[in-house]
Amino acid sequence: MNIIYGILIALVGVYILISASLRSDAIPYRWLVARSKMIWGLKAYLFHQISGCVIIIFGILFAVGVIS
């Protein structure tokens, strides 16, 4: 079951990374950006790119079983 959850976590990270790179206007991502811009200002997209990479790594580690 960890493999499925790890893959889902990694896919969420990929979505955040791609949306941040393209500066997407999709509704769920727009909500994230609106909250992040209050704190990070114009660097909110860079913050989301870094966060997306961290989430991908976490998902892979969870799927492999390093983190349980």
All heavy atoms as TSV, in Angstrom:
chain	resi	resn	atom	element	x	y	z
A	1	MET	N	N	0.817	-1.201	0.000
A	1	MET	CA	C	0.000	0.000	0.000
A	1	MET	C	C	0.860	1.264	0.000
A	1	MET	O	O	0.441	2.289	-0.507
A	1	MET	CB	C	-0.912	-0.047	1.225
A	1	MET	CG	C	-2.128	0.778	1.077
A	1	MET	SD	S	-3.133	0.132	-0.254
A	1	MET	CE	C	-4.566	1.083	-0.057
A	2	ASN	N	N	2.066	1.155	0.599
A	2	ASN	CA	C	2.955	2.313	0.604
A	2	ASN	C	C	3.360	2.734	-0.800
A	2	ASN	O	O	3.600	3.911	-1.050
A	2	ASN	CB	C	4.214	2.024	1.424
A	2	ASN	CG	C	3.955	2.049	2.914
A	2	ASN	OD1	O	2.892	2.482	3.357
A	2	ASN	ND2	N	4.911	1.573	3.675
A	3	ILE	N	N	3.433	1.768	-1.702
A	3	ILE	CA	C	3.826	2.086	-3.078
A	3	ILE	C	C	2.776	2.988	-3.726
A	3	ILE	O	O	3.118	3.979	-4.372
A	3	ILE	CB	C	4.017	0.792	-3.898
A	3	ILE	CG1	C	5.198	0.003	-3.340
A	3	ILE	CG2	C	4.214	1.104	-5.359
A	3	ILE	CD1	C	5.368	-1.361	-3.951
A	4	ILE	N	N	1.515	2.673	-3.510
A	4	ILE	CA	C	0.436	3.474	-4.100
A	4	ILE	C	C	0.437	4.883	-3.522
A	4	ILE	O	O	0.371	5.872	-4.260
A	4	ILE	CB	C	-0.928	2.796	-3.886
A	4	ILE	CG1	C	-0.969	1.469	-4.639
A	4	ILE	CG2	C	-2.063	3.706	-4.337
A	4	ILE	CD1	C	-2.165	0.611	-4.316
A	5	TYR	N	N	0.535	4.977	-2.188
A	5	TYR	CA	C	0.539	6.295	-1.555
A	5	TYR	C	C	1.783	7.095	-1.947
A	5	TYR	O	O	1.716	8.307	-2.146
A	5	TYR	CB	C	0.454	6.171	-0.042
A	5	TYR	CG	C	-0.888	5.692	0.446
A	5	TYR	CD1	C	-0.985	4.769	1.475
A	5	TYR	CD2	C	-2.073	6.144	-0.121
A	5	TYR	CE1	C	-2.217	4.320	1.931
A	5	TYR	CE2	C	-3.300	5.704	0.314
A	5	TYR	CZ	C	-3.368	4.790	1.346
A	5	TYR	OH	O	-4.579	4.353	1.787
A	6	GLY	N	N	2.910	6.431	-2.038
A	6	GLY	CA	C	4.135	7.116	-2.443
A	6	GLY	C	C	4.039	7.665	-3.853
A	6	GLY	O	O	4.475	8.787	-4.132
A	7	ILE	N	N	3.464	6.885	-4.752
A	7	ILE	CA	C	3.283	7.356	-6.131
A	7	ILE	C	C	2.320	8.532	-6.177
A	7	ILE	O	O	2.554	9.511	-6.897
A	7	ILE	CB	C	2.813	6.196	-7.032
A	7	ILE	CG1	C	3.934	5.177	-7.191
A	7	ILE	CG2	C	2.356	6.702	-8.388
A	7	ILE	CD1	C	3.532	3.894	-7.873
A	8	LEU	N	N	1.234	8.464	-5.405
A	8	LEU	CA	C	0.282	9.583	-5.369
A	8	LEU	C	C	0.933	10.849	-4.819
A	8	LEU	O	O	0.709	11.950	-5.347
A	8	LEU	CB	C	-0.939	9.215	-4.534
A	8	LEU	CG	C	-1.891	8.193	-5.154
A	8	LEU	CD1	C	-2.988	7.821	-4.160
A	8	LEU	CD2	C	-2.482	8.726	-6.440
A	9	ILE	N	N	1.749	10.706	-3.774
A	9	ILE	CA	C	2.454	11.865	-3.217
A	9	ILE	C	C	3.402	12.449	-4.251
A	9	ILE	O	O	3.472	13.678	-4.427
A	9	ILE	CB	C	3.200	11.462	-1.930
A	9	ILE	CG1	C	2.212	11.130	-0.819
A	9	ILE	CG2	C	4.147	12.569	-1.473
A	9	ILE	CD1	C	2.839	10.480	0.401
A	10	ALA	N	N	4.128	11.591	-4.954
A	10	ALA	CA	C	5.056	12.064	-5.984
A	10	ALA	C	C	4.315	12.756	-7.122
A	10	ALA	O	O	4.788	13.770	-7.657
A	10	ALA	CB	C	5.887	10.898	-6.515
A	11	LEU	N	N	3.146	12.246	-7.495
A	11	LEU	CA	C	2.359	12.884	-8.553
A	11	LEU	C	C	1.873	14.272	-8.137
A	11	LEU	O	O	1.829	15.192	-8.962
A	11	LEU	CB	C	1.177	12.001	-8.950
A	11	LEU	CG	C	1.530	10.742	-9.735
A	11	LEU	CD1	C	0.288	9.891	-9.974
A	11	LEU	CD2	C	2.197	11.098	-11.049
A	12	VAL	N	N	1.519	14.428	-6.876
A	12	VAL	CA	C	1.142	15.761	-6.379
A	12	VAL	C	C	2.338	16.701	-6.481
A	12	VAL	O	O	2.206	17.865	-6.883
A	12	VAL	CB	C	0.617	15.679	-4.931
A	12	VAL	CG1	C	0.483	17.062	-4.315
A	12	VAL	CG2	C	-0.708	14.952	-4.889
A	13	GLY	N	N	3.513	16.208	-6.147
A	13	GLY	CA	C	4.728	17.019	-6.280
A	13	GLY	C	C	5.010	17.406	-7.717
A	13	GLY	O	O	5.404	18.538	-7.998
A	14	VAL	N	N	4.792	16.476	-8.647
A	14	VAL	CA	C	4.984	16.775	-10.070
A	14	VAL	C	C	3.988	17.842	-10.523
A	14	VAL	O	O	4.350	18.766	-11.258
A	14	VAL	CB	C	4.841	15.483	-10.922
A	14	VAL	CG1	C	4.746	15.813	-12.396
A	14	VAL	CG2	C	5.991	14.546	-10.645
A	15	TYR	N	N	2.744	17.725	-10.052
A	15	TYR	CA	C	1.725	18.729	-10.410
A	15	TYR	C	C	2.134	20.120	-9.918
A	15	TYR	O	O	2.038	21.105	-10.658
A	15	TYR	CB	C	0.372	18.335	-9.814
A	15	TYR	CG	C	-0.696	19.389	-9.997
A	15	TYR	CD1	C	-1.290	19.584	-11.235
A	15	TYR	CD2	C	-1.091	20.205	-8.946
A	15	TYR	CE1	C	-2.252	20.556	-11.412
A	15	TYR	CE2	C	-2.053	21.179	-9.114
A	15	TYR	CZ	C	-2.630	21.350	-10.347
A	15	TYR	OH	O	-3.581	22.320	-10.518
A	16	ILE	N	N	2.606	20.193	-8.676
A	16	ILE	CA	C	3.011	21.487	-8.131
A	16	ILE	C	C	4.228	22.029	-8.876
A	16	ILE	O	O	4.291	23.223	-9.195
A	16	ILE	CB	C	3.288	21.365	-6.617
A	16	ILE	CG1	C	1.984	21.096	-5.871
A	16	ILE	CG2	C	3.957	22.621	-6.073
A	16	ILE	CD1	C	2.157	20.801	-4.398
A	17	LEU	N	N	5.188	21.170	-9.165
A	17	LEU	CA	C	6.390	21.604	-9.883
A	17	LEU	C	C	6.057	22.107	-11.286
A	17	LEU	O	O	6.518	23.182	-11.689
A	17	LEU	CB	C	7.392	20.452	-9.960
A	17	LEU	CG	C	8.676	20.728	-10.727
A	17	LEU	CD1	C	9.491	21.804	-10.020
A	17	LEU	CD2	C	9.487	19.453	-10.862
A	18	ILE	N	N	5.258	21.367	-12.019
A	18	ILE	CA	C	4.897	21.779	-13.385
A	18	ILE	C	C	4.043	23.046	-13.362
A	18	ILE	O	O	4.255	23.963	-14.158
A	18	ILE	CB	C	4.180	20.635	-14.125
A	18	ILE	CG1	C	5.174	19.513	-14.410
A	18	ILE	CG2	C	3.548	21.126	-15.420
A	18	ILE	CD1	C	4.546	18.272	-14.974
A	19	SER	N	N	3.088	23.117	-12.443
A	19	SER	CA	C	2.237	24.304	-12.361
A	19	SER	C	C	3.045	25.542	-12.007
A	19	SER	O	O	2.788	26.625	-12.524
A	19	SER	CB	C	1.133	24.087	-11.323
A	19	SER	OG	O	0.275	23.062	-11.729
A	20	ALA	N	N	4.024	25.389	-11.130
A	20	ALA	CA	C	4.861	26.531	-10.759
A	20	ALA	C	C	5.750	26.953	-11.916
A	20	ALA	O	O	5.959	28.150	-12.137
A	20	ALA	CB	C	5.703	26.182	-9.542
A	21	SER	N	N	6.256	25.992	-12.651
A	21	SER	CA	C	7.136	26.320	-13.781
A	21	SER	C	C	6.376	27.032	-14.904
A	21	SER	O	O	6.897	27.949	-15.522
A	21	SER	CB	C	7.779	25.053	-14.328
A	21	SER	OG	O	8.586	24.449	-13.342
A	22	LEU	N	N	5.126	26.605	-15.125
A	22	LEU	CA	C	4.318	27.207	-16.190
A	22	LEU	C	C	3.464	28.368	-15.713
A	22	LEU	O	O	2.795	29.010	-16.524
A	22	LEU	CB	C	3.406	26.133	-16.807
A	22	LEU	CG	C	4.106	24.947	-17.467
A	22	LEU	CD1	C	3.078	23.931	-17.930
A	22	LEU	CD2	C	4.978	25.411	-18.608
A	23	ARG	N	N	3.464	28.610	-14.397
A	23	ARG	CA	C	2.620	29.633	-13.774
A	23	ARG	C	C	1.158	29.440	-14.190
A	23	ARG	O	O	0.508	30.332	-14.747
A	23	ARG	CB	C	3.103	31.023	-14.111
A	23	ARG	CG	C	4.475	31.265	-13.550
A	23	ARG	CD	C	4.964	32.655	-13.768
A	23	ARG	NE	N	6.307	32.772	-13.213
A	23	ARG	CZ	C	6.742	33.837	-12.598
A	23	ARG	NH1	N	5.980	34.879	-12.472
A	23	ARG	NH2	N	7.958	33.861	-12.116
A	24	SER	N	N	0.673	28.253	-13.910
A	24	SER	CA	C	-0.652	27.809	-14.317
A	24	SER	C	C	-1.760	28.624	-13.647
A	24	SER	O	O	-1.582	29.173	-12.566
A	24	SER	CB	C	-0.813	26.335	-13.952
A	24	SER	OG	O	-2.102	25.892	-14.232
A	25	ASP	N	N	-2.909	28.674	-14.311
A	25	ASP	CA	C	-4.086	29.330	-13.756
A	25	ASP	C	C	-5.153	28.327	-13.344
A	25	ASP	O	O	-6.318	28.685	-13.214
A	25	ASP	CB	C	-4.687	30.305	-14.775
A	25	ASP	CG	C	-3.969	31.634	-14.776
A	25	ASP	OD1	O	-3.317	31.962	-13.768
A	25	ASP	OD2	O	-4.061	32.344	-15.788
A	26	ALA	N	N	-4.767	27.088	-13.139
A	26	ALA	CA	C	-5.720	26.080	-12.675
A	26	ALA	C	C	-6.203	26.458	-11.274
A	26	ALA	O	O	-5.447	27.010	-10.465
A	26	ALA	CB	C	-5.067	24.703	-12.653
A	27	ILE	N	N	-7.446	26.165	-10.989
A	27	ILE	CA	C	-8.065	26.619	-9.741
A	27	ILE	C	C	-7.334	26.132	-8.487
A	27	ILE	O	O	-7.033	26.947	-7.617
A	27	ILE	CB	C	-9.562	26.241	-9.711
A	27	ILE	CG1	C	-10.297	27.048	-10.773
A	27	ILE	CG2	C	-10.164	26.481	-8.338
A	27	ILE	CD1	C	-11.735	26.668	-10.954
A	28	PRO	N	N	-7.003	24.826	-8.346
A	28	PRO	CA	C	-6.319	24.423	-7.108
A	28	PRO	C	C	-4.955	25.102	-6.941
A	28	PRO	O	O	-4.586	25.508	-5.843
A	28	PRO	CB	C	-6.142	22.907	-7.257
A	28	PRO	CG	C	-7.079	22.494	-8.309
A	28	PRO	CD	C	-7.301	23.680	-9.185
A	29	TYR	N	N	-4.237	25.249	-8.037
A	29	TYR	CA	C	-2.933	25.890	-7.945
A	29	TYR	C	C	-3.068	27.387	-7.691
A	29	TYR	O	O	-2.253	27.973	-6.984
A	29	TYR	CB	C	-2.110	25.636	-9.204
A	29	TYR	CG	C	-0.719	26.181	-9.072
A	29	TYR	CD1	C	0.182	25.595	-8.205
A	29	TYR	CD2	C	-0.323	27.310	-9.767
A	29	TYR	CE1	C	1.443	26.112	-8.038
A	29	TYR	CE2	C	0.941	27.829	-9.619
A	29	TYR	CZ	C	1.824	27.228	-8.751
A	29	TYR	OH	O	3.065	27.741	-8.582
A	30	ARG	N	N	-4.089	27.997	-8.241
A	30	ARG	CA	C	-4.317	29.429	-8.002
A	30	ARG	C	C	-4.546	29.693	-6.521
A	30	ARG	O	O	-4.112	30.718	-5.990
A	30	ARG	CB	C	-5.522	29.890	-8.824
A	30	ARG	CG	C	-5.571	31.378	-9.001
A	30	ARG	CD	C	-6.679	31.855	-9.900
A	30	ARG	NE	N	-7.307	30.817	-10.709
A	30	ARG	CZ	C	-8.520	30.922	-11.215
A	30	ARG	NH1	N	-9.226	32.007	-11.010
A	30	ARG	NH2	N	-9.029	29.955	-11.942
A	31	TRP	N	N	-5.235	28.769	-5.824
A	31	TRP	CA	C	-5.447	28.917	-4.378
A	31	TRP	C	C	-4.126	28.849	-3.620
A	31	TRP	O	O	-3.887	29.621	-2.695
A	31	TRP	CB	C	-6.378	27.841	-3.849
A	31	TRP	CG	C	-7.787	27.935	-4.337
A	31	TRP	CD1	C	-8.422	29.046	-4.826
A	31	TRP	CD2	C	-8.746	26.890	-4.396
A	31	TRP	NE1	N	-9.706	28.731	-5.185
A	31	TRP	CE2	C	-9.927	27.426	-4.924
A	31	TRP	CE3	C	-8.705	25.541	-4.060
A	31	TRP	CZ2	C	-11.068	26.652	-5.110
A	31	TRP	CZ3	C	-9.837	24.788	-4.244
A	31	TRP	CH2	C	-11.009	25.334	-4.764
A	32	LEU	N	N	-3.262	27.933	-4.028
A	32	LEU	CA	C	-1.952	27.831	-3.384
A	32	LEU	C	C	-1.132	29.098	-3.584
A	32	LEU	O	O	-0.478	29.583	-2.664
A	32	LEU	CB	C	-1.178	26.630	-3.929
A	32	LEU	CG	C	-1.648	25.253	-3.519
A	32	LEU	CD1	C	-0.869	24.198	-4.286
A	32	LEU	CD2	C	-1.491	25.050	-2.038
A	33	VAL	N	N	-1.156	29.616	-4.795
A	33	VAL	CA	C	-0.374	30.818	-5.098
A	33	VAL	C	C	-0.905	32.024	-4.326
A	33	VAL	O	O	-0.133	32.828	-3.815
A	33	VAL	CB	C	-0.361	31.100	-6.615
A	33	VAL	CG1	C	0.236	32.459	-6.921
A	33	VAL	CG2	C	0.407	30.013	-7.334
A	34	ALA	N	N	-2.220	32.130	-4.223
A	34	ALA	CA	C	-2.803	33.269	-3.503
A	34	ALA	C	C	-2.344	33.280	-2.046
A	34	ALA	O	O	-2.032	34.345	-1.497
A	34	ALA	CB	C	-4.324	33.209	-3.576
A	35	ARG	N	N	-2.280	32.105	-1.432
A	35	ARG	CA	C	-1.826	32.025	-0.046
A	35	ARG	C	C	-0.327	32.285	0.060
A	35	ARG	O	O	0.136	32.932	0.989
A	35	ARG	CB	C	-2.151	30.655	0.535
A	35	ARG	CG	C	-3.607	30.289	0.517
A	35	ARG	CD	C	-4.365	30.961	1.589
A	35	ARG	NE	N	-3.905	30.490	2.879
A	35	ARG	CZ	C	-4.504	30.736	3.998
A	35	ARG	NH1	N	-5.604	31.438	4.006
A	35	ARG	NH2	N	-4.022	30.309	5.132
A	36	SER	N	N	0.431	31.782	-0.889
A	36	SER	CA	C	1.887	31.908	-0.836
A	36	SER	C	C	2.361	33.318	-1.146
A	36	SER	O	O	3.389	33.761	-0.625
A	36	SER	CB	C	2.533	30.938	-1.819
A	36	SER	OG	O	2.231	29.626	-1.477
A	37	LYS	N	N	1.640	34.028	-1.998
A	37	LYS	CA	C	2.058	35.385	-2.360
A	37	LYS	C	C	1.999	36.339	-1.173
A	37	LYS	O	O	2.724	37.325	-1.144
A	37	LYS	CB	C	1.207	35.925	-3.513
A	37	LYS	CG	C	1.683	35.437	-4.852
A	37	LYS	CD	C	0.987	36.162	-5.977
A	37	LYS	CE	C	1.523	35.693	-7.307
A	37	LYS	NZ	N	0.864	36.365	-8.423
A	38	MET	N	N	1.152	36.045	-0.194
A	38	MET	CA	C	1.100	36.889	1.000
A	38	MET	C	C	2.426	36.848	1.758
A	38	MET	O	O	2.854	37.847	2.317
A	38	MET	CB	C	-0.041	36.450	1.920
A	38	MET	CG	C	-1.403	36.766	1.386
A	38	MET	SD	S	-2.682	36.444	2.590
A	38	MET	CE	C	-2.974	34.707	2.305
A	39	ILE	N	N	3.066	35.689	1.748
A	39	ILE	CA	C	4.312	35.536	2.492
A	39	ILE	C	C	5.532	35.746	1.596
A	39	ILE	O	O	6.461	36.472	1.953
A	39	ILE	CB	C	4.374	34.134	3.135
A	39	ILE	CG1	C	3.241	33.965	4.137
A	39	ILE	CG2	C	5.717	33.896	3.810
A	39	ILE	CD1	C	3.081	32.562	4.667
A	40	TRP	N	N	5.548	35.118	0.431
A	40	TRP	CA	C	6.722	35.072	-0.413
A	40	TRP	C	C	6.744	36.144	-1.499
A	40	TRP	O	O	7.783	36.350	-2.132
A	40	TRP	CB	C	6.832	33.703	-1.082
A	40	TRP	CG	C	7.108	32.628	-0.098
A	40	TRP	CD1	C	6.196	31.830	0.501
A	40	TRP	CD2	C	8.372	32.256	0.439
A	40	TRP	NE1	N	6.821	30.972	1.368
A	40	TRP	CE2	C	8.154	31.217	1.346
A	40	TRP	CE3	C	9.674	32.705	0.234
A	40	TRP	CZ2	C	9.190	30.620	2.048
A	40	TRP	CZ3	C	10.702	32.111	0.930
A	40	TRP	CH2	C	10.449	31.085	1.824
A	41	GLY	N	N	5.648	36.790	-1.762
A	41	GLY	CA	C	5.608	37.821	-2.793
A	41	GLY	C	C	5.837	37.238	-4.178
A	41	GLY	O	O	5.231	36.237	-4.545
A	42	LEU	N	N	6.735	37.832	-4.942
A	42	LEU	CA	C	6.990	37.374	-6.303
A	42	LEU	C	C	7.780	36.068	-6.351
A	42	LEU	O	O	7.872	35.441	-7.395
A	42	LEU	CB	C	7.738	38.453	-7.079
A	42	LEU	CG	C	6.964	39.752	-7.295
A	42	LEU	CD1	C	7.836	40.786	-8.003
A	42	LEU	CD2	C	5.700	39.486	-8.099
A	43	LYS	N	N	8.356	35.661	-5.226
A	43	LYS	CA	C	9.129	34.418	-5.200
A	43	LYS	C	C	8.268	33.209	-4.846
A	43	LYS	O	O	8.785	32.137	-4.546
A	43	LYS	CB	C	10.278	34.544	-4.210
A	43	LYS	CG	C	11.298	35.575	-4.631
A	43	LYS	CD	C	12.482	35.578	-3.753
A	43	LYS	CE	C	13.457	36.641	-4.249
A	43	LYS	NZ	N	14.705	36.592	-3.539
A	44	ALA	N	N	6.957	33.365	-4.892
A	44	ALA	CA	C	6.052	32.261	-4.561
A	44	ALA	C	C	6.216	31.115	-5.545
A	44	ALA	O	O	6.133	29.946	-5.154
A	44	ALA	CB	C	4.604	32.750	-4.550
A	45	TYR	N	N	6.460	31.412	-6.805
A	45	TYR	CA	C	6.612	30.354	-7.799
A	45	TYR	C	C	7.904	29.566	-7.573
A	45	TYR	O	O	7.919	28.348	-7.715
A	45	TYR	CB	C	6.579	30.927	-9.212
A	45	TYR	CG	C	5.242	31.531	-9.548
A	45	TYR	CD1	C	5.056	32.909	-9.579
A	45	TYR	CD2	C	4.153	30.715	-9.809
A	45	TYR	CE1	C	3.825	33.457	-9.877
A	45	TYR	CE2	C	2.913	31.249	-10.111
A	45	TYR	CZ	C	2.754	32.617	-10.138
A	45	TYR	OH	O	1.525	33.147	-10.420
A	46	LEU	N	N	8.972	30.244	-7.212
A	46	LEU	CA	C	10.222	29.561	-6.882
A	46	LEU	C	C	10.025	28.679	-5.644
A	46	LEU	O	O	10.505	27.543	-5.603
A	46	LEU	CB	C	11.336	30.576	-6.640
A	46	LEU	CG	C	12.682	30.002	-6.204
A	46	LEU	CD1	C	13.245	29.096	-7.294
A	46	LEU	CD2	C	13.635	31.121	-5.855
A	47	PHE	N	N	9.312	29.186	-4.667
A	47	PHE	CA	C	9.003	28.407	-3.471
A	47	PHE	C	C	8.230	27.145	-3.835
A	47	PHE	O	O	8.527	26.054	-3.331
A	47	PHE	CB	C	8.206	29.260	-2.489
A	47	PHE	CG	C	7.624	28.485	-1.343
A	47	PHE	CD1	C	8.435	27.998	-0.339
A	47	PHE	CD2	C	6.266	28.230	-1.282
A	47	PHE	CE1	C	7.900	27.277	0.719
A	47	PHE	CE2	C	5.732	27.515	-0.238
A	47	PHE	CZ	C	6.547	27.036	0.765
A	48	HIS	N	N	7.273	27.248	-4.740
A	48	HIS	CA	C	6.494	26.085	-5.144
A	48	HIS	C	C	7.320	25.100	-5.967
A	48	HIS	O	O	7.099	23.887	-5.879
A	48	HIS	CB	C	5.251	26.511	-5.918
A	48	HIS	CG	C	4.203	27.080	-5.035
A	48	HIS	ND1	N	3.035	27.605	-5.520
A	48	HIS	CD2	C	4.122	27.215	-3.695
A	48	HIS	CE1	C	2.298	28.031	-4.520
A	48	HIS	NE2	N	2.947	27.806	-3.401
A	49	GLN	N	N	8.259	25.589	-6.755
A	49	GLN	CA	C	9.129	24.689	-7.500
A	49	GLN	C	C	9.997	23.864	-6.546
A	49	GLN	O	O	10.130	22.646	-6.700
A	49	GLN	CB	C	10.015	25.470	-8.466
A	49	GLN	CG	C	9.269	26.030	-9.642
A	49	GLN	CD	C	10.138	26.921	-10.500
A	49	GLN	OE1	O	11.134	27.474	-10.036
A	49	GLN	NE2	N	9.758	27.080	-11.761
A	50	ILE	N	N	10.565	24.523	-5.560
A	50	ILE	CA	C	11.394	23.823	-4.573
A	50	ILE	C	C	10.538	22.866	-3.753
A	50	ILE	O	O	10.933	21.713	-3.511
A	50	ILE	CB	C	12.130	24.835	-3.676
A	50	ILE	CG1	C	13.137	25.624	-4.510
A	50	ILE	CG2	C	12.824	24.136	-2.515
A	50	ILE	CD1	C	13.742	26.806	-3.810
A	51	SER	N	N	9.360	23.311	-3.344
A	51	SER	CA	C	8.465	22.452	-2.563
A	51	SER	C	C	8.016	21.239	-3.373
A	51	SER	O	O	7.917	20.128	-2.832
A	51	SER	CB	C	7.236	23.237	-2.117
A	51	SER	OG	O	7.610	24.298	-1.289
A	52	GLY	N	N	7.748	21.425	-4.654
A	52	GLY	CA	C	7.367	20.316	-5.515
A	52	GLY	C	C	8.470	19.266	-5.599
A	52	GLY	O	O	8.199	18.066	-5.530
A	53	CYS	N	N	9.716	19.711	-5.708
A	53	CYS	CA	C	10.838	18.772	-5.742
A	53	CYS	C	C	10.965	18.002	-4.434
A	53	CYS	O	O	11.205	16.791	-4.440
A	53	CYS	CB	C	12.139	19.520	-6.032
A	53	CYS	SG	S	12.251	20.173	-7.695
A	54	VAL	N	N	10.796	18.689	-3.322
A	54	VAL	CA	C	10.868	18.030	-2.006
A	54	VAL	C	C	9.745	17.012	-1.861
A	54	VAL	O	O	9.959	15.897	-1.357
A	54	VAL	CB	C	10.835	19.079	-0.876
A	54	VAL	CG1	C	10.669	18.422	0.478
A	54	VAL	CG2	C	12.079	19.933	-0.900
A	55	ILE	N	N	8.559	17.342	-2.305
A	55	ILE	CA	C	7.420	16.417	-2.219
A	55	ILE	C	C	7.654	15.194	-3.115
A	55	ILE	O	O	7.320	14.064	-2.724
A	55	ILE	CB	C	6.111	17.137	-2.585
A	55	ILE	CG1	C	5.786	18.177	-1.520
A	55	ILE	CG2	C	4.954	16.154	-2.723
A	55	ILE	CD1	C	4.659	19.106	-1.890
A	56	ILE	N	N	8.229	15.394	-4.289
A	56	ILE	CA	C	8.544	14.266	-5.175
A	56	ILE	C	C	9.538	13.329	-4.494
A	56	ILE	O	O	9.353	12.102	-4.492
A	56	ILE	CB	C	9.104	14.763	-6.522
A	56	ILE	CG1	C	8.027	15.484	-7.314
A	56	ILE	CG2	C	9.683	13.610	-7.338
A	56	ILE	CD1	C	8.551	16.245	-8.509
A	57	ILE	N	N	10.581	13.882	-3.925
A	57	ILE	CA	C	11.585	13.065	-3.233
A	57	ILE	C	C	10.952	12.312	-2.061
A	57	ILE	O	O	11.201	11.119	-1.866
A	57	ILE	CB	C	12.767	13.941	-2.771
A	57	ILE	CG1	C	13.531	14.458	-3.986
A	57	ILE	CG2	C	13.696	13.171	-1.831
A	57	ILE	CD1	C	14.536	15.535	-3.677
A	58	PHE	N	N	10.126	12.992	-1.284
A	58	PHE	CA	C	9.438	12.354	-0.167
A	58	PHE	C	C	8.550	11.216	-0.656
A	58	PHE	O	O	8.536	10.132	-0.055
A	58	PHE	CB	C	8.609	13.385	0.598
A	58	PHE	CG	C	7.829	12.791	1.735
A	58	PHE	CD1	C	8.456	12.444	2.912
A	58	PHE	CD2	C	6.465	12.582	1.631
A	58	PHE	CE1	C	7.743	11.893	3.964
A	58	PHE	CE2	C	5.741	12.030	2.663
A	58	PHE	CZ	C	6.391	11.689	3.841
A	59	GLY	N	N	7.824	11.418	-1.736
A	59	GLY	CA	C	6.956	10.380	-2.284
A	59	GLY	C	C	7.730	9.165	-2.754
A	59	GLY	O	O	7.317	8.026	-2.533
A	60	ILE	N	N	8.868	9.399	-3.407
A	60	ILE	CA	C	9.687	8.286	-3.868
A	60	ILE	C	C	10.241	7.505	-2.684
A	60	ILE	O	O	10.220	6.267	-2.673
A	60	ILE	CB	C	10.819	8.797	-4.790
A	60	ILE	CG1	C	10.233	9.323	-6.104
A	60	ILE	CG2	C	11.852	7.709	-5.051
A	60	ILE	CD1	C	11.220	10.065	-6.971
A	61	LEU	N	N	10.741	8.214	-1.680
A	61	LEU	CA	C	11.262	7.537	-0.490
A	61	LEU	C	C	10.170	6.753	0.226
A	61	LEU	O	O	10.409	5.663	0.751
A	61	LEU	CB	C	11.906	8.554	0.459
A	61	LEU	CG	C	13.206	9.187	-0.021
A	61	LEU	CD1	C	13.671	10.243	0.962
A	61	LEU	CD2	C	14.272	8.144	-0.249
A	62	PHE	N	N	8.972	7.282	0.248
A	62	PHE	CA	C	7.848	6.581	0.881
A	62	PHE	C	C	7.469	5.336	0.085
A	62	PHE	O	O	7.167	4.288	0.659
A	62	PHE	CB	C	6.654	7.530	1.007
A	62	PHE	CG	C	5.567	7.023	1.907
A	62	PHE	CD1	C	5.707	7.042	3.280
A	62	PHE	CD2	C	4.396	6.514	1.378
A	62	PHE	CE1	C	4.715	6.571	4.109
A	62	PHE	CE2	C	3.384	6.039	2.184
A	62	PHE	CZ	C	3.554	6.068	3.559
A	63	ALA	N	N	7.482	5.439	-1.243
A	63	ALA	CA	C	7.123	4.300	-2.089
A	63	ALA	C	C	8.147	3.180	-1.987
A	63	ALA	O	O	7.797	1.989	-1.998
A	63	ALA	CB	C	6.975	4.747	-3.538
A	64	VAL	N	N	9.406	3.537	-1.886
A	64	VAL	CA	C	10.465	2.547	-1.809
A	64	VAL	C	C	10.494	1.873	-0.439
A	64	VAL	O	O	10.908	0.735	-0.317
A	64	VAL	CB	C	11.827	3.199	-2.152
A	64	VAL	CG1	C	12.988	2.262	-1.913
A	64	VAL	CG2	C	11.824	3.686	-3.583
A	65	GLY	N	N	10.063	2.581	0.580
A	65	GLY	CA	C	10.027	2.017	1.924
A	65	GLY	C	C	11.082	2.544	2.856
A	65	GLY	O	O	11.235	2.056	3.969
A	66	VAL	N	N	11.826	3.563	2.412
A	66	VAL	CA	C	12.832	4.168	3.276
A	66	VAL	C	C	12.162	4.916	4.422
A	66	VAL	O	O	12.617	4.867	5.556
A	66	VAL	CB	C	13.744	5.108	2.459
A	66	VAL	CG1	C	14.739	5.826	3.347
A	66	VAL	CG2	C	14.458	4.326	1.372
A	67	ILE	N	N	11.057	5.577	4.106
A	67	ILE	CA	C	10.239	6.278	5.102
A	67	ILE	C	C	8.918	5.514	5.207
A	67	ILE	O	O	8.324	5.146	4.216
A	67	ILE	CB	C	9.943	7.730	4.660
A	67	ILE	CG1	C	11.241	8.498	4.453
A	67	ILE	CG2	C	9.065	8.427	5.679
A	67	ILE	CD1	C	11.025	9.853	3.828
A	68	SER	N	N	8.483	5.284	6.445
A	68	SER	CA	C	7.216	4.566	6.570
A	68	SER	C	C	6.231	5.314	7.435
A	68	SER	O	O	6.457	6.206	8.124
A	68	SER	CB	C	7.432	3.192	7.158
A	68	SER	OG	O	8.074	3.262	8.399
